[in-house]
Amino acid sequence: ETDFNISINYAESRVDLFNKKLDRVGKELTTKLTLPILAAGTAAIKMAADAEGAASKFNKAFAGAIKDAQAAVKTLGDSYGYSNTEATRLLANTGDLLKGFNATSEQALTISTRVQMMARDLAVYSNVQGGAAVASQKLTKAMLGETEGLVELGIKLNQADIQQELVRTGQDKLTGQALLLAKAQATLNLAAAQSVDAMGAYARQGDNASVMMEEFKSAMADMASEYGKVLLPAFKSLLGGVTDIVEKLTDAGPNMKGFIITLLGIAAGAGPAVKGIQGISVAIK
């Protein structure tokens, strides 16, 4: 073997080694950096989109009391560990229900804020699976008359109890939406009366690991949402462009659709074809 061939072989081996190192580095960067960044970006965009949806419902539910509603979100974040999006969403969900009972924005906000405060304390005190969001849902459903779920929160109510409370407050003769709102308030009052020990549980257990984890998750959610807001306009623009392409492909004529299917067929067969060529090459070698 000539010196020239030896040099060529050595150079080829060094190039192969370099390529292998590049491949390994590329895979590691993809696995440990690129994919996590893409995942984080996707999560941030989703959280920002969720926040946008929650804000729309929130603004409608508390129209005319937006400043007070925004202050309530801050209070729930500072004193009860809610993320901004979660506080906004839960306040809006309960508030929207109460507006259906003909409550004013101010009334809906006051009751809804109370629900979210109780929900956090009850979730901590009773170790509710799903946390404050689940507790809030159960309290909100109870105001619709579905009181069975309150048992998980350590509360037991029935319609007779609520009727008795209406009699006590002189609201038993109300009708229509006014009666529904009165029942909702009576339900919440009775639930609070049975939850005296639970109230303040979140503040008392501030150094509890599960409470600290909830605070950390809320802080991370707020951070992700803020970064997502920066990414969201570009994502909307990209999504709009992709949607336009999809719509054009959907509306394409039969000839164009046939051409696209042919191209896809060629692309699908490219991989196996290259693999086959590689096998022949190795056999010849």
Disulfide bonds with the S-S distance in Angstrom:
none
